[in-house]
Amino acid sequence: MTMLNKPGKHGPIYHLPPLGEPPPLSVQFLGINYCDADYRNIRKLAIITVMGFVLSGQGSVKVNSHTYIARQGDVFILPAGCYHEVASDPNHREQWSYIWLNISGNWILKMLEAYQLITHVVTPHSGSGLLFEEAVESAQQKSVEEMQSELQVLLMRIIVTLSEALRKRGEALSSIVQAIKRFLDNSILHPFDSNQLSSHMGISTRQINRLFSREVGTTIYNYVINKKIESAKLMLLDTQLTISDIGYRLGYMDPHYFSNLFQSKTGVRPSVFRKQLSKIQ
């Protein structure tokens, strides 16, 4: 264990260097941040995925252009390949503190996608806080060799717990919004057609947008675009497809439009994303 005091925060940091070849899913750093009111941390293109559990107070987390509030009891996920910004809320009376795990490797992105967590930046009251605390306690007491395997299991338990919390929350969605989400999820590899969705659901586009935004918390357009961008990231990392082919498979006939859209959402062009993120494989 080492104690590192950086501007705006303090707290323990635990380093778990890989033994031999790094595994495809690896937590090499974890710790607790006790943040000052002016704390802010920025990664312009993160090569790690960060998972955090808020112990106290309130702060903001930003992934690309979207900002979310993270409060006590919330879990936040900042996927690799994105712009990350984490900051205290200077107007909140209680100090912001959180447990964090820095996760290397691309398997974490595949797992988040498989469990439909990749676009859920903040999950409130998921019931996974004890698992984060267990990770810190283990880092304090156990060897690096023991921790390497235990943390992989803990990560899976956290992901399953978060997924189950979202599933239960999804069950609270109205049946029509659940049907809209299923239609959208099954249509990611096709151009979005609002008229087709309206015909399928039997209600107007305006009604669909109103219901979806109210219950899901984002517009249908943003939901579809975010899903397509996350699929593009995985194809850039896991296949040899050209950028034009990836865009085409996601329903974009114009490769320049797709590349510009990708950059507007991630801050980098697809070619730069592929080059930089391939370093963590």
Backbone as a ProteinNet text record, in pm:
[ID]
protein_1_A
[PRIMARY]
MTMLNKPGKHGPIYHLPPLGEPPPLSVQFLGINYCDADYRNIRKLAIITVMGFVLSGQGSVKVNSHTYIARQGDVFILPAGCYHEVASDPNHREQWSYIWLNISGNWILKMLEAYQLITHVVTPHSGSGLLFEEAVESAQQKSVEEMQSELQVLLMRIIVTLSEALRKRGEALSSIVQAIKRFLDNSILHPFDSNQLSSHMGISTRQINRLFSREVGTTIYNYVINKKIESAKLMLLDTQLTISDIGYRLGYMDPHYFSNLFQSKTGVRPSVFRKQLSKIQ
[TERTIARY]
85	0	88	49.4	117.8	15	57.1	-30.4	20.7	-57.6	-18.4	-109.9	-51.2	-130.2	-113.3	-217.5	-216.3	-305.3	-287.5	-370.1	-518.6	-588.2	-732.9	-785.8	-696.8	-747.2	-636.4	-677.5	-582.9	-649.4	-570.7	-626.5	-532.7	-560.3	-471.4	-484.4	-372.8	-369.2	-295.8	-353.8	-294.7	-256.4	-130.5	-80.4	-64.4	-121.9	-116	-52.3	79.5	145.6	115.5	101.7	71.8	188.2	155.1	255.9	265.6	377.4	389.1	313.3	255.5	178.5	51	19.3	-104.2	-226.1	-319.7	-441.7	-529.9	-626	-712.8	-802.9	-817.8	-896.5	-812.6	-771.8	-674.2	-701.6	-703.1	-708.5	-568	-497	-360.8	-353.9	-457.8	-464	-605.3	-617	-744.1	-714.7	-816.9	-794.2	-918.6	-898.6	-1007.5	-964.7	-1049.8	-1025.7	-1111.3	-1045.5	-1113.7	-1087.4	-1189	-1169.5	-1194.3	-1108.4	-1132.2	-1243.3	-1292.9	-1404.5	-1367.2	-1236	-1193.9	-1134.7	-1154.2	-1093.5	-1152.4	-1065	-1106.6	-997.9	-1038	-944.5	-995.6	-907.5	-947.4	-856	-916	-843.3	-905.5	-828	-884.6	-921.7	-843.3	-878.8	-827.6	-915.7	-875.2	-843.8	-733.6	-700.7	-736.7	-800.3	-849.1	-998.4	-1064.2	-1202.6	-1200	-1275.8	-1281.3	-1418.8	-1419.8	-1543.7	-1530.5	-1633.6	-1626.4	-1754.7	-1739.6	-1853.8	-1844	-1948.8	-1945.8	-1975.4	-1879.5	-1894.1	-1968.6	-1943	-2006	-2005.4	-2092.4	-2094.8	-2152.2	-2111.3	-2167.9	-2065.7	-2058.8	-1970.3	-2030.9	-1956.2	-2002.4	-1902.8	-1954.9	-1870.6	-1915.2	-1818.6	-1847.6	-1782.2	-1861.8	-1810.9	-1842.3	-1736.9	-1750.4	-1825.7	-1941.3	-2010.2	-2123.1	-2141.1	-2254.4	-2206.1	-2271.1	-2235	-2344.6	-2303.1	-2395.9	-2356.7	-2454	-2429.8	-2412.8	-2307.3	-2281.7	-2289.6	-2388.8	-2416.2	-2380.8	-2388	-2359.1	-2441.8	-2374.6	-2441.8	-2447.4	-2408.8	-2411.6	-2283.2	-2294.5	-2179	-2166	-2043	-2022.9	-1920.2	-1941.3	-1853.1	-1810.4	-1678.8	-1622.6	-1546.4	-1606.1	-1542.9	-1416.5	-1324	-1204.2	-1245.5	-1158.7	-1185.2	-1270.8	-1291.2	-1376.4	-1300.7	-1355.2	-1312.7	-1372.1	-1288.5	-1334.3	-1309.3	-1405.9	-1384.6	-1460.3	-1390.9	-1448.1	-1421.1	-1524.2	-1506.3	-1596.9	-1547	-1629.1	-1734.7	-1843.3	-1942.4	-1904.5	-1851.7	-1803.4	-1914	-2038.4	-2150.3	-2211.7	-2162.9	-2218.2	-2145.1	-2218	-2159.1	-2072.6	-2099.5	-2025.1	-1913	-1798	-1684.4	-1719.9	-1678.5	-1700.3	-1587.6	-1624.3	-1525.1	-1578.7	-1486.4	-1529.6	-1415.7	-1455.3	-1363	-1354.1	-1234.7	-1218.7	-1133.2	-1165	-1087.4	-1048.9	-920.7	-874.4	-854.5	-930.3	-936.3	-874	-774	-705.5	-759.2	-737.8	-779.1	-913.3	-935.9	-1059.6	-1173	-1143.5	-1250.3	-1355.3	-1311.5	-1409.6	-1513.2	-1471.5	-1567.4	-1665.5	-1614.5	-1702.2	-1801.9	-1756.3	-1845.5	-1952.3	-1911.6	-2009.3	-2112.6	-2067.8	-2160.7	-2254.4	-2198.5	-2279.5	-2386.5	-2354.5	-2449.3	-2527	-2515.3	-2591.3	-2564	-2436.1	-2396.1	-2313.3	-2275.7	-2179.2	-2229.4	-2360.1	-2413.9	-2471.9	-2461.9	-2513.5	-2397.1	-2373.7	-2259	-2278.5	-2396.8	-2424.4	-2542.5	-2522.9	-2630.3	-2655.5	-2772.5	-2799.3	-2838.5	-2788.8	-2834.2	-2844.1	-2731.2	-2730.5	-2709.9	-2667.2	-2640.3	-2504	-2412.6	-2280.5	-2170.1	-2205.7	-2104.7	-2015.8	-2074	-1994.7	-1887.6	-1913.1	-1814.8	-1693.9	-1718	-1607.5	-1526.4	-1596.1	-1526.9	-1446.9	-1500.1	-1427.9	-1298.7	-1302.8	-1182.5	-1073.8	-1110.3	-1012.7	-957.6	-1044.3	-1000.7	-904.8	-933.8	-846.1	-710.1	-710.1	-583.3	-497.2	-560.1	-487	-424.1	-486.5	-450.6	-384.6	-402.9	-362.1	-247.9	-184.4	-72.5	-122.4	-29.1	-63.5	-114.3	-50.5	-90.9	-234.5	-269.2	-406.2	-505.1	-465.9	-557.2	-586.9	-489.9	-511	-632.2	-643.9	-757.9	-884.4	-869.8	-987.5	-1056.5	-977.7	-1036.7	-1115.3	-1072.1	-1148.8	-1286.6	-1288.7	-1417	-1502.6	-1440.5	-1513.8	-1572.7	-1494.5	-1544.8	-1669.4	-1665	-1782.3	-1901.9	-1879.4	-1989.6	-2047.4	-1960	-2008	-2091.1	-2041.2	-2111.9	-2247.4	-2251.9	-2379.5	-2476.3	-2425.9	-2511.5	-2569.5	-2484.9	-2532.8	-2635.2	-2606.9	-2699.5	-2834.1	-2830.8	-2955.7	-3034.3	-2962.3	-3030.4	-3098.3	-3030.5	-3090.1	-3205.6	-3191.5	-3301	-3427.6	-3410.4	-3526.7	-3586.1	-3497.8	-3546.5	-3619	-3567.2	-3630.8	-3769	-3787.1	-3919.4	-4021.3	-3970.3	-4061	-4100.6	-4030.6	-4070.1	-4204.7	-4279.2	-4406.5	-4379.1	-4476	-4457.9	-4428.6	-4485.2	-4462.7	-4320.4	-4262.8	-4125.2	-4028.2	-4059.2	-3977.5	-3978.2	-4093.1	-4103.9	-4025	-4028.4	-3950.6	-3801.5	-3754.1	-3612.6	-3572.3	-3655.8	-3623.4	-3610.8	-3703	-3698.7	-3568.9	-3533.7	-3412.7	-3287.6	-3280.7	-3162.8	-3144.2	-3254.2	-3246.9	-3222.9	-3220.2	-3206.5	-3078	-2984.6	-2862.5	-2782.3	-2785.9	-2707.1	-2782.4	-2884	-2960.6	-2978.2	-3000.7	-3030.6	-3157.7	-3155.8	-3273.9	-3384.4	-3504.2	-3619.9	-3733.9	-3759.6	-3862.4	-4001.1	-4023.3	-4153.9	-4175.5	-4069	-4079	-4108.7	-4042.1	-4067.9	-4211.3	-4258.5	-4395.2	-4495.1	-4470.5	-4560.1	-4559.1	-4440.2	-4427.1	-4501.2	-4491.1	-4551.1	-4698.9	-4741.8	-4881	-4917.8	-4817.4	-4842.7	-4753.2	-4780.5	-4707.5	-4564.1	-4478.5	-4339.5	-4330.4	-4415.9	-4414.1	-4446	-4545.8	-4580.7	-4465.6	-4403.2	-4292	-4178.9	-4142	-4033.3	-4065.9	-4189.5	-4229.1	-4222.1	-4276.9	-4276.8	-4134.4	-4054.8	-3918.9	-3832.8	-3837.4	-3756.4	-3795.1	-3925.4	-3973	-3926.5	-3927.8	-3898.3	-3751.2	-3685.1	-3546.6	-3448.2	-3490.5	-3406.6	-3319.7	-3339.3	-3267.5	-3356.7	-3321.9	-3402.7	-3372.4	-3464.4	-3442.1	-3320.2	-3305.8	-3190.6	-3059.8	-3046.9	-2923.5	-2901.4	-3008.2	-2997.1	-2940.9	-2997.2	-2954.3	-2809.9	-2777.5	-2641.9	-2539.9	-2567.3	-2474.2	-2452.5	-2559.1	-2546.6	-2462.3	-2482.6	-2404.9	-2256.9	-2228.9	-2089.5	-2019.9	-2089.2	-2028.6	-2002.9	-2094.3	-2071.8	-1953.8	-1942.1	-1829.2	-1697	-1692.9	-1569.8	-1525.8	-1620.9	-1586.1	-1537.1	-1599.4	-1554.3	-1416.5	-1388.6	-1256.4	-1147.9	-1181.5	-1083.5	-1069.8	-1178.7	-1180.9	-1180.7	-1188.8	-1191	-1090	-1064.4	-978.4	-1061	-1190.1	-1275.1	-1225.8	-1238.6	-1203.6	-1307.4	-1270.4	-1362.6	-1486.5	-1469.1	-1584.4	-1677.4	-1618.7	-1700.4	-1776.6	-1711.1	-1777.8	-1895.4	-1872.2	-1981.2	-2096.2	-2062.6	-2165.7	-2246.8	-2180.2	-2250.9	-2342.7	-2313.3	-2397.2	-2502.8	-2509.7	-2615	-2575.2	-2444.4	-2398	-2331.7	-2395	-2344.5	-2225.3	-2218.8	-2113.6	-2006	-1886.4	-1781	-1735.8	-1741.3	-1701.4	-1801.3	-1928.5	-2030.9	-2011.1	-1986.5	-1965.6	-1843.4	-1733.9	-1611.5	-1631.9	-1702.4	-1729.9	-1821.5	-1921.8	-2011.5	-1934.7	-1848.6	-1768.2	-1682.6	-1620	-1536.1	-1617.4	-1737.1	-1819.6	-1861.6	-1871.8	-1914.6	-1798	-1680.7	-1568.1	-1452.1	-1449.5	-1339.7	-1223.4	-1226.3	-1118.6	-1179.4	-1102.5	-1148.1	-1133.2	-1209	-1200.6	-1059.8	-982.7	-846.7	-758.6	-774.4	-695.7	-738.5	-869.7	-921.5	-861.4	-864.7	-812.6	-664.2	-587.5	-442.5	-409.9	-474.1	-440.4	-492.5	-614.1	-672.7	-617.5	-559.3	-499.4	-379.5	-325.3	-210.7	-246	-374.8	-410.8	-455.6	-450.6	-491.7	-383.4
-119.1	0	123.4	224.2	352.3	462.4	570.1	685.8	795.6	834.2	938.2	1057.4	1172.7	1294.2	1377.1	1387.4	1467.2	1588.3	1691.9	1812.2	1779.4	1821.2	1806.7	1680.4	1587.4	1462.9	1395.7	1299.8	1214.2	1080.2	981.8	850.7	740.4	617.5	504.9	459.9	420.9	362.7	229.4	125.7	-7.6	-47.1	-87.2	-127.8	-279.2	-342.5	-487.8	-519.3	-519.1	-542.9	-682.6	-698	-829.5	-926.2	-1051.2	-1155.2	-1229.1	-1211.9	-1269.6	-1184.1	-1250.3	-1179.8	-1122.7	-995.2	-937.2	-1013.9	-1048.1	-1116.4	-1021.7	-1077.1	-991.2	-900.2	-932.3	-849.5	-830.5	-707.8	-686.7	-557	-565.1	-446.4	-425.7	-327	-303	-192.5	-109.1	-4.3	4.1	23.6	54.8	140.3	205.6	289.8	364.4	462.3	547.2	692.1	772	915.4	992	1073.3	1169.4	1306.5	1364.4	1476.5	1611.6	1706.8	1845.3	1903.3	2018.6	2079.9	2116.5	2138.6	2179.6	2064.3	1940.6	1826.3	1807.9	1783.8	1754.1	1668.7	1560.7	1473.4	1450	1467.2	1456.9	1358.2	1269.3	1185.2	1210.5	1263.9	1303	1182.1	1076.5	950.1	839	790.4	694.6	558.2	497.6	362.5	260.8	307.2	218.5	242.6	142.2	156.6	178.3	276.8	308.6	272.6	198.7	172	231.9	302.5	366.3	349.3	349.1	344.6	463.8	546.9	670.6	641.2	675.2	653.1	767.3	890.2	1005.7	1123.9	1219	1342.4	1327.2	1418.4	1425.5	1486.3	1430.2	1484.1	1461.3	1498.3	1477.7	1389.9	1308.5	1228.4	1256.6	1270	1303.4	1200.8	1146.5	1055.6	1119.2	1151.6	1227.2	1357.2	1377.1	1506.1	1500.5	1385.9	1369.8	1371.7	1453.6	1468.7	1410.8	1341.5	1276.6	1311.8	1308	1329.1	1193.2	1180.7	1057.6	1088.8	1028.5	1055	934.2	954.2	846.7	722.7	607.8	482	449.5	544.4	520.6	452.1	378.4	322.2	393.2	430.1	487.8	406.3	403.5	330.6	425.4	440.1	523.7	431.9	396.5	297.4	351	261.2	296.1	344.8	426.8	477.7	601.5	662.4	781.5	893.5	1013	1125.9	1104.9	1113.1	1099.6	1230.9	1271.6	1383.9	1354.8	1366.8	1340.6	1463.4	1514.1	1638	1640.5	1700.6	1725	1830.4	1823.7	1931.1	2031.1	2149	2244	2300	2285.1	2340.6	2240.4	2116.3	2015.4	2020	2014	2036	1919.1	1798.5	1680.5	1647.2	1605.8	1571.2	1454.5	1465.8	1357.5	1256.6	1131.9	1024.9	901.8	826	707	605.8	479	369.8	358.3	338	327.8	206.8	150	41.2	83.2	76.5	100.9	-33.3	-57.2	-189.1	-181.7	-265.9	-271.1	-387.5	-377.2	-483.7	-455.4	-517.3	-494	-587.2	-690	-781	-709.4	-609.9	-539	-470.5	-416.9	-353.3	-456.2	-574.4	-679.9	-725.4	-734	-775.5	-670.3	-543	-436.1	-434.1	-459.8	-465.3	-585.6	-700.9	-822.2	-809.1	-737.9	-720	-588.2	-524.4	-402.9	-290.4	-278.5	-174.4	-64.1	-83.2	5.3	148.9	167.8	304.2	354.1	274.4	315.6	368.5	498.2	557.1	556.4	591.2	593	501.9	412.3	324.7	353.7	411.3	444.4	322.1	317.7	220.9	79.4	28.9	-102.8	-216	-182.6	-287.7	-352.1	-288.6	-348.2	-284.3	-193.9	-124.7	-217.4	-322.8	-415.6	-485.3	-504.6	-569.6	-477.9	-348.8	-254.1	-249.6	-249.1	-247.3	-375.6	-487.3	-614.3	-609.2	-543.1	-530	-453.5	-345.2	-265.6	-345.9	-413.9	-493	-603.9	-666.6	-772.7	-716.8	-598.4	-536.6	-504.2	-474.6	-442.8	-566.6	-682.8	-800.9	-912.4	-915.4	-1032.8	-1002.1	-1108.3	-1093.7	-1056.1	-1006.2	-970.5	-1092.9	-1207	-1329.5	-1367.8	-1360.8	-1392.1	-1292.4	-1164.2	-1059.4	-1066.4	-1109.5	-1109.5	-1193.1	-1311.5	-1397.6	-1352.7	-1307.2	-1267.4	-1144.8	-1051.1	-930.4	-959.3	-1057.1	-1093.3	-1147.1	-1226.8	-1278.7	-1165.7	-1074.4	-961.3	-873.4	-851.9	-772.5	-834.5	-965	-1033.9	-1019.9	-1030.2	-1016.1	-874.9	-774.8	-636.7	-618.1	-669.1	-653.4	-722	-842.3	-915.4	-841.9	-788.5	-714	-589.5	-516.2	-397	-433.4	-538.7	-581.7	-621.5	-690.9	-732.6	-611.4	-511.2	-389.4	-319.1	-314.3	-250	-332.2	-465.5	-550.8	-527.4	-520.3	-496	-359.3	-261.9	-128.5	-128.9	-209.5	-220.6	-279.3	-369.9	-428	-323.4	-213	-105.9	-17.1	-30.8	43.9	-7.4	80.3	37.3	-64.3	-148.4	-252.8	-193.9	-78.9	-20.7	32	89.1	136.8	18.4	-89.2	-209.5	-260.5	-255.5	-300.4	-208.5	-78.3	17.4	-13.2	-36.9	-67	-194.5	-297.2	-422.9	-399	-321.1	-291.7	-218.3	-118.9	-40.9	-127.3	-209.6	-293.8	-394	-441.5	-538.4	-474	-339.8	-269.2	-188.5	-213.1	-131.9	-143.3	-258.9	-278.4	-235.5	-153.2	-101	49.1	120.7	264.1	283.5	382.9	407.7	469.5	413.8	460.6	485.3	611.1	643.8	602.9	608.8	568.2	417.9	341.4	196.2	163	234.5	214	250.9	362.1	406.1	304.4	251.7	151	23.2	-15.7	-137.8	-125.9	-6.4	14.1	52.1	105.3	143.6	274.5	358	491.5	591	717.8	820.8	834.6	887.3	912.3	1006.9	1106.6	1203.1	1133.8	1045.5	972.7	882.7	815.9	726.8	803.5	917.4	997.6	1047.1	1090.2	1142	1032.8	915.6	804.9	758.1	742.9	691.2	786.9	914.6	1013.8	1022.5	1014.7	1025.7	908.5	788.6	670.5	629	648.8	604.1	715.7	839.8	951.5	1006.1	960	1013.1	1000.1	1071	1063.7	934.8	896.1	777.9	798.6	918	945.6	923	979.9	963	817.6	748.9	608.2	526.4	546.6	470.7	505.7	634.1	675.5	618.4	625.6	573.6	423.8	350.2	205.8	176.4	252.8	233.4	265.3	371.9	409.1	302.4	248.5	142.8	17.9	-15.4	-129.2	-102.1	21.4	58.6	41.5	81.6	68.2	-77.4	-166	-307.8	-363.2	-321.8	-368.9	-313.5	-190.5	-132.6	-208.4	-254.8	-323.4	-471.2	-534.1	-680.6	-735.4	-650.2	-698.6	-621.2	-672.1	-604.8	-531.1	-514.2	-443.6	-300.9	-251.3	-112	-22.2	102.8	197.9	214.5	213.3	222.4	103.5	-17.6	-137.8	-134.5	-84.9	-76.2	20.2	135.3	230.8	171.6	99.9	38.1	-62.7	-143.9	-245.5	-182.9	-59.6	9.7	97.3	90.1	160.4	295.4	324.1	452.3	430.3	477.8	456.7	547.8	662.3	760.3	746.8	698.5	678	808.1	918.4	1046.5	1090.5	1068.8	1102.7	1018	887.4	798.8	841.3	872.8	913.3	1043.1	1137.9	1264.8	1244.7	1155.9	1126.4	1061.6	965.5	897.8	999.1	1090.8	1191.4	1285.4	1320.1	1411	1347.9	1214.9	1145.7	1103.7	1080	1028.8	1126.6	1227.7	1323	1286.4	1166	1123.1	1054.2	1048.9	979.4	828.4	745.7	599.6	544.3	597.7	547.6	573.4	690	722.6	634.4	614.6	526.6	387.1	331.6	195.6	189.2	288.5	287.3	297.7	390.3	412.5	303.3	256.5	155.8	17.1	-6.4	-137.2	-161.7	-54.6	-66.6	-139.3	-142	-204.3	-347.8	-398.6	-537.1	-633.3
0	0	0	-76.1	-71.3	-54.7	9.2	25.4	-66	-162.6	-255.9	-238.9	-212.5	-200.8	-327.3	-406.3	-527.9	-507.4	-589.4	-572.1	-574.9	-469.9	-468.2	-404.5	-369.1	-309.5	-228.8	-145.1	-76.3	-51.8	-14	14.3	-28.3	15	-15.6	-160.7	-219.2	-353.2	-343.1	-399.9	-397.1	-539.1	-555.7	-687.7	-689.7	-790.8	-806.3	-940.9	-948.2	-1076.7	-1128.4	-1260.7	-1316	-1295.6	-1270.9	-1255.9	-1388.9	-1458.3	-1592	-1692.7	-1791.1	-1893	-1833.6	-1861.1	-1806.5	-1856.9	-1768.7	-1812.5	-1892.8	-1969	-2050.8	-1968	-1840.3	-1748.7	-1623.2	-1596.4	-1489.8	-1414.9	-1280.7	-1195.3	-1138.8	-1190.2	-1143.9	-1038.7	-1032.1	-930.4	-874.8	-744.4	-680.7	-559	-508.4	-392.4	-350.2	-263.1	-215.1	-233.3	-292.6	-305.5	-205.3	-124.1	-38.2	-101.2	-161.7	-252.7	-186.2	-220.6	-181.1	-268.5	-230	-303.4	-446.6	-472.2	-606.8	-687.9	-642.5	-712.3	-850.9	-948.1	-1085.3	-1149.9	-1216	-1285.9	-1428	-1526.2	-1666.7	-1739.2	-1816.5	-1912.1	-2049.5	-2141.8	-2271.7	-2356.3	-2348.6	-2413.6	-2323.4	-2237.7	-2134.8	-2195.7	-2152.9	-2197.6	-2089.8	-1983	-1877.7	-1857.3	-1804	-1758.5	-1607.6	-1561.3	-1418.1	-1363.7	-1252.5	-1180.8	-1041.7	-996.6	-866	-786.4	-655	-564	-470.7	-467.2	-389.7	-243	-157.9	-14	54.1	8.1	71.2	-24.7	4.8	-71.7	-210.7	-297.8	-432	-527.5	-646.7	-749.3	-886	-988.2	-1125.2	-1198.6	-1290	-1377.9	-1521.3	-1608	-1747.1	-1838.3	-1930	-2032.6	-2166.9	-2240.2	-2364.4	-2336.5	-2396.5	-2378.8	-2276.8	-2209.2	-2116.7	-1971.5	-1890.9	-1749.9	-1661.1	-1554.7	-1463.6	-1319.6	-1230.7	-1088.6	-1020.8	-940.3	-865.4	-716.4	-651.1	-509.7	-423.3	-294	-199.5	-233.1	-242.5	-273.9	-422	-508.1	-652.4	-697.9	-808.1	-877.8	-1011.5	-1048.6	-1181.1	-1259.1	-1391.3	-1482.6	-1592.9	-1610	-1715.1	-1810.4	-1925.8	-2014.7	-2081.5	-2107.4	-2183.8	-2322.5	-2379.6	-2513	-2516	-2401.4	-2391	-2319.7	-2332.1	-2249.2	-2109.9	-2006.3	-1867.8	-1793.8	-1716.4	-1625.1	-1495.5	-1384.4	-1252.4	-1166.2	-1099.1	-1022.1	-900.6	-793.5	-674.8	-704.8	-629.1	-632.8	-523.5	-561.8	-459.9	-371.9	-417.2	-341.1	-243.7	-248.6	-158.6	-25.1	84.2	216.5	261.9	211.9	257.3	158.4	211	126.3	34.5	-90.2	-186.7	-172.8	-151.2	-143.5	-215.3	-274.2	-347.5	-359.5	-364.5	-394.6	-546.9	-598.4	-743.4	-780.9	-896.2	-954.8	-1096.6	-1129.8	-1266	-1335.6	-1440.6	-1503.3	-1642.5	-1665.1	-1793.8	-1876.5	-2007.3	-2098.1	-2162.1	-2276.3	-2350.5	-2311.3	-2234.1	-2193.1	-2110.4	-2033.3	-1950.7	-2039.2	-2153.9	-2244.5	-2300.3	-2333.1	-2385.1	-2278.7	-2153.7	-2045.9	-2019.3	-2019.5	-1998.4	-2110.6	-2231.1	-2344.4	-2330.2	-2293.5	-2281.5	-2173.6	-2066.9	-1957	-1968.3	-2085.4	-2116.5	-2015.5	-1977.3	-1882.8	-1948.6	-2074.1	-2136.8	-2145.7	-2156.6	-2166.8	-2034.7	-1928.9	-1797.6	-1715	-1721.4	-1653.7	-1502.2	-1455	-1310.6	-1280.7	-1183.6	-1137.6	-990.5	-957.3	-817	-735.1	-612.4	-511.2	-567.8	-618	-681.8	-582.6	-460	-362.5	-377.7	-453.4	-476.2	-392.6	-302	-222.7	-142.3	-85.4	-4.3	-87.1	-216.5	-302.9	-325.8	-341.8	-355	-225.4	-112.1	16.4	36.3	-11.3	-2.4	-82.8	-198.1	-280.7	-206.5	-139.3	-64.7	53.6	126.6	241.2	197.7	83.3	33.3	-5.8	-69	-108.9	12.5	125.5	248.2	311.9	290	368.5	288.5	156.7	79.8	-15.5	-62.6	-155	-294.3	-376	-513.7	-588.8	-568.3	-637.6	-603.1	-473.2	-431.9	-490.4	-491.7	-536.1	-685.4	-766.7	-911.3	-950.7	-891.3	-925.2	-852.4	-727.9	-650.4	-711.9	-762.5	-819.5	-946	-1023.5	-1142.6	-1103.7	-998	-949.4	-893.2	-818.1	-762.1	-872.3	-977.7	-1090.1	-1150.8	-1168.3	-1223.7	-1130.7	-1001.4	-904.5	-909.1	-921.5	-931.8	-1057.5	-1170	-1297.4	-1293	-1238.6	-1230.2	-1137.9	-1026.5	-932.9	-998.9	-1072.4	-1142.9	-1248.5	-1322.8	-1427.9	-1370	-1256.4	-1192.2	-1142.1	-1088.8	-1042.9	-1159.5	-1274.6	-1391.9	-1446.9	-1440	-1488.5	-1406	-1274.5	-1188.7	-1216.5	-1241.5	-1273.9	-1408.6	-1501.6	-1632.4	-1624.6	-1528.6	-1511.9	-1468.7	-1412.4	-1371.3	-1487.9	-1602.3	-1720.7	-1769.9	-1830	-1888.1	-1998.7	-2024.6	-2125.5	-2263.2	-2292.4	-2424.7	-2438.6	-2330.8	-2337.9	-2343.8	-2273.1	-2284.9	-2428.8	-2493.4	-2632.5	-2725.8	-2699.1	-2780.2	-2767	-2643.7	-2622.4	-2694	-2688.3	-2757.2	-2907.5	-2963	-3106.6	-3140.9	-3062.2	-3089.4	-3076	-2970.4	-2948.8	-3062.1	-3118	-3227.1	-3362.6	-3365.7	-3494.1	-3502.9	-3411.7	-3407	-3536.2	-3601.3	-3722.9	-3848.2	-3831.4	-3945.6	-3928.3	-4037.9	-4024.5	-3942.3	-3854	-3771.8	-3855.1	-3843.7	-3920.6	-3821.5	-3790.8	-3691.9	-3740.5	-3871.6	-3924.8	-3907.6	-3926.6	-3907.9	-3762	-3670.4	-3527.8	-3493.5	-3546.4	-3520	-3571.3	-3691.7	-3749.1	-3665.9	-3620.6	-3541.3	-3408.2	-3345.4	-3213.9	-3222.7	-3337.1	-3353.4	-3287.3	-3257.8	-3202.3	-3274.9	-3258.6	-3331.3	-3281	-3367.6	-3331.1	-3212.2	-3209.9	-3099.2	-2966.8	-2966.5	-2844.2	-2799.6	-2897.4	-2866.6	-2799.4	-2857.5	-2801.7	-2661.8	-2641.7	-2511.4	-2404.9	-2434.8	-2339.2	-2309	-2413.7	-2397.8	-2316.1	-2349.1	-2278.6	-2131.2	-2104.1	-1966.2	-1880.7	-1936.4	-1855.5	-1859.2	-1972.6	-1986	-1951.7	-1969	-1931	-2042.5	-2163.7	-2278.9	-2400.7	-2506.4	-2628	-2703.5	-2788.3	-2871.2	-2959.9	-3016.4	-3103.4	-3029	-2908.1	-2831.7	-2792.2	-2758.4	-2719.8	-2835.4	-2954.5	-3072.1	-3108.7	-3110.6	-3147	-3049.2	-2920.3	-2820.4	-2836	-2864.2	-2886.2	-3009.5	-3115.6	-3238.3	-3215	-3142.2	-3117	-3032.9	-2932.6	-2851	-2934.5	-3025.3	-3114.6	-3207	-3254.2	-3340.1	-3266.9	-3140.3	-3062.1	-3054.8	-3027.3	-3016	-3148.7	-3259.3	-3390.5	-3424.5	-3385.3	-3409.8	-3333.6	-3213.7	-3130.3	-3164.1	-3205.7	-3214.5	-3356.3	-3456.1	-3594.2	-3678.1	-3797.1	-3893.6	-3998.4	-3972.8	-4067.1	-4086.8	-4208.8	-4232.3	-4164.9	-4147.1	-4085.8	-4172.1	-4304.5	-4394.5	-4377	-4363	-4345	-4212.8	-4107.1	-3977	-3986	-4045.7	-4063.6	-4142.8	-4249.2	-4333.7	-4253.6	-4172	-4091.9	-3988	-3950	-3852.3	-3918.7	-4051.4	-4122.4	-4179	-4181.3	-4234.4	-4370.2	-4474.6	-4609.3	-4640.6	-4575.4	-4600.7	-4493.6	-4528.1	-4427	-4361.7	-4434.2	-4375.7	-4268.9	-4295.9	-4196.6	-4070.5	-4090.9	-3976.2	-3895.9	-3963.4	-3894.8	-3816.7	-3876.5	-3807.8	-3687.4	-3703.5	-3591.8	-3477.6	-3510	-3408.7	-3333.4	-3406.6	-3342.6	-3254.1	-3299.3	-3219.3	-3087.6	-3083.6	-2962.3	-2872.5	-2930.6	-2852.6	-2841.4	-2928	-2926.4	-3015.9	-3074.5	-3164.5	-3285.8	-3395	-3514	-3492.6	-3564.8	-3545.8	-3561.2	-3655.6	-3677.5	-3556.1	-3492.6	-3373.5	-3256.5	-3243.3	-3137.9	-3150.9	-3271.4	-3293.4	-3259.8	-3301.8	-3279.3	-3131.7	-3061.6	-2921	-2830.5	-2855.4	-2766	-2791.4	-2907.8	-2933.7	-2843.1	-2784.2	-2695.2	-2566.4	-2529.1	-2400.2	-2417.8	-2541.4	-2562.1	-2517.1
[MASK]
+++++++++++++++++++++++++++++++++++++++++++++++++++++++++++++++++++++++++++++++++++++++++++++++++++++++++++++++++++++++++++++++++++++++++++++++++++++++++++++++++++++++++++++++++++++++++++++++++++++++++++++++++++++++++++++++++++++++++++++++++++++++++++++++++++++++++++++++++++++++++

